[in-house]
Amino acid sequence: MSRPTQNHPLYTIQPKEIAEKLGVVTNKSAAEFWSPELPGEWRIGFSGICEVTGSSSRCMHKFCPTPNFEQLVSFSLRGSDQALLDRWISAIRTYKPKSDTSKETHLARGSGALLILSLIISFPALIIPATDREDSHSMFYILATTVYAIDAALLFGAGMLQRSAARTGTDWLGANNPITYGQGIIFIWVSAGLELASIPLVTWSIHMIMVLIPPVLLCLKGILDCFCKPSPPQPGSEA
């Protein structure tokens, strides 16, 4: 469970940066929200949370977690500094809108649901013979094309919902969002693009665009040269 989240997270959060932002939001010293016991960064993935400091790491399984700082700090401190945890909880519950907590949870769960649906719906396309996928009049061709299109939409939606959940959980801290997006969310969007590219019509369209771009650019260059070329001086126009 831990290795995918640790090596390919959806996004990462720096606890020290959050502590500094909490200091700004609460008009207190950032030192009140920081402790060396907090990790270098938290890595959030679909399967859980990992805290990473240098070469050491520790992970917790949780499906579709959110940037819940109360939970993250509690996980990292392991009960060693209750006073610090209380300061985090007090600041979060005072300054973070309650609606954001509910919203980020629903967004993260929705993202997970779309990902599960994507895994389920993509299975029929895997068992369709390659020869049937190439026959545009085949029922299997229509089914495969429909599955690819729906799967791409589900993957893209899962990535967008997860991104929205991350931003909703941290936007209340002010400008310069502390979220750093990782390989996991990029992989989801690349997968969606590959699903679309596997649809023959989309592939044909991409090829046509690539073929047409050079002549179109040449035509535009010719038109611009024609209209922008300075006129030659007329005889007798010079003094």
Phi, psi and omega in degrees: 000318190286327187297314177300316180294319183291317185269332183226064183287159172291318177199162179236154179227135177267113180304322182295324178292322177295320178299319178295320179291322176297323177298320179291315182296320184267358184059038177236175178286139178298336180297335180291343182247010183238147176208143176300345179285344175283148185283173176293323177199156171256133177247124184253129177227176179297330186263354179161199184232139175233138171257133186230127174226108183064236181265356180263149180208159176212138188233159178225131179282129175197120183286127179053061178289165177239167176287064179274100188292329176300314181291320181296314181292319178299319179297320183283321183283331179054039176078010185277338182218080184295328181296318178295316178300319180297323179294319176298311182299316180298316181294317182295314183287340179275320190253340180272126178302135181297328180296331180294321181298315179293320182295315183294326178294315180293323179294317180294318178293322177297321177298316178296321179296319179294323179294319178296317177299322179298316179296322181288314187285336181282345183298316180302326181293333182288335183262001178280125180302144182300326181294323179289333180289337183271346180270106186294345179263359182279144176298325180293325178298314180296318180297314181297316180298317179296317180298315180299317181295315180294318181297319178298318179296319180295316180295316179298318179296320179298317179295317180294318179295320179295321177296318179294322179297318180296317181291321179298325181285348184231348184298332181293348179279356176106195184293169181058070182308131185280003180284133171243115184284140185252193184292332184299312183287328176294319179299321179298314182289324176296320178299319178298319178295321178293325176298316179296320181294339180280352176279122185308317182297318179294317179299316178298318180297318179297317179297318181296319179297317180295326179287323185278338184301311182302309180296326179295317178296321178296320178296317179296320178297319179296319179295316180295319178297323182293316185275332185264353181291127182295143180288142179291147180297140180281145178302134176083002181281338180276146181289000000 
